Amino acid sequence: MDIHRQLEKTIAKFHGREDAILYAACFDANAGVFEVLTTKDDAIISDELNHASIIDGIRLSKARRALYKHLDLGDLEGKLKETQDCRRRMIVTDGVFSMDGDVAPLKEIISLADRYNAIVFMDECHSTGFLGATGRGTEEMLGISPRVEIINSTLGKALGGAMGGYTTGPREVIELLRQRSRPYLFSNSLAPSIVGSSLKVFEMLMSDSSFTKNLQKNVSHFRNEMIKAGFKVLGNPKHPICPVLLEDAKLASQFADEMLKEGIYVIGFSYPVVPKGKARIRVQISASHSLDQINTCINAFKTIGRQLRVIN
Ligand SMILES: Cc1ncc(COP(=O)(O)O)c(C=O)c1O
C-alpha cells in the first residue's frame, strides 16, 4: 500500500540513506540480504557474536565464510588478508551486541574496510531510535556520518515494540532486494496498522529529541547507582541494556523470581544464551521510566542483593 512505501522513504530519510525495504521482521531482513548480495566468489567476514538471524542469513549464502573473534580488529584484519582473492568482501557486525550491550568499534572497522576494499553491513536492532543524540544509532553515537553501506534494523524494539524490520542503503541494493530477497517476495508484508504506528514513531523521533535525552538520564542514573551499591554492570555506559552480572545460573534465575515478587520484571539469562559462568539479569531501561520507577527498581536490587548475599 502507499503507506508501506511512505514508511520505507521515511526510514531511508531517518538513516540518511537512499532507500529502504520493509520486511515482516528483522529476522527476515537478515535472512534475505546475504544470499542476494553475495556469490561463491565473495567472502562474508562476521563477528562471532553476531545475532542468530545473521548467522542463519549467512548460511543461506554461497559466499566463503569467515568468523572473527568478538570485536577483535587484529583477527578481522587477518581474515581480510586471507580473503584478498575474493571478488567482494563484506564485513558483518551488530552495531550493539544484545547480551552485553557492548558497541562495535565502528570507526576502526570502517578504516579496515577502506584499506581492504570491503563493504560494511551493520545490524542496528539494539541502536536505532535511541543511541546518539537524535537516535540515529551507532554511527551517530560514535560521531561518524552515514557511511556503513547496508543497515538492517527492527521496528519491534525501540520503535514501538510492535514488529517489522528493514534494510536501508543504496538505491540499487534495495531494488535488487525487492526483486530477489526471498522473505520479501514470498511472505506477507507488514500489517497496515503497524506501518501506521511506525510512521508515527519516526515522526515523533524526528521532531523531538527529549526521548533520547530522558533515556540517557535514566541509563546513567541506574548504572551509577547500581555500581555504587556494589553490583557489576556490563556493557557500554551509555547503553540501556544493563546486564547485572551474577555469574551463577541458579542465582540469576532465583534473583529474577524475587524481583518479580517486588513488582519488577527483569529476566535472568544463563548458558547457552550467554557463556557458562556469565549468568546475569538483563535490565532494559526505557525513556518513559520515571526517576521514581528507576529508584524502586534499584532499591529492589539492593534488598534482594543483600538477601542473596550478592552485595553487602
Ligand atoms: C541483533 C538482532 N538482530 C535481529 C533481531 C531480529 O529482530 P526481529 O525481532 O525484528 O525479527 C534481533 C531480535 O532479537 C536482534 O537482537
The ligand as an ORCA input file, in Angstrom:
! r2SCAN-3c Opt
* xyz 0 1
  C      20.644     -8.016     16.840
  C      19.304     -8.509     16.395
  N      19.069     -8.680     15.079
  C      17.865     -9.116     14.636
  C      16.838     -9.422     15.509
  C      15.525     -9.888     14.972
  O      14.622     -8.822     15.001
  P      13.058     -9.060     14.856
  O      12.515     -9.320     16.216
  O      12.522     -7.800     14.218
  O      12.877    -10.244     13.956
  C      17.033     -9.256     16.883
  C      15.949     -9.592     17.827
  O      16.138    -10.055     18.923
  C      18.302     -8.799     17.342
  O      18.545     -8.641     18.653
*
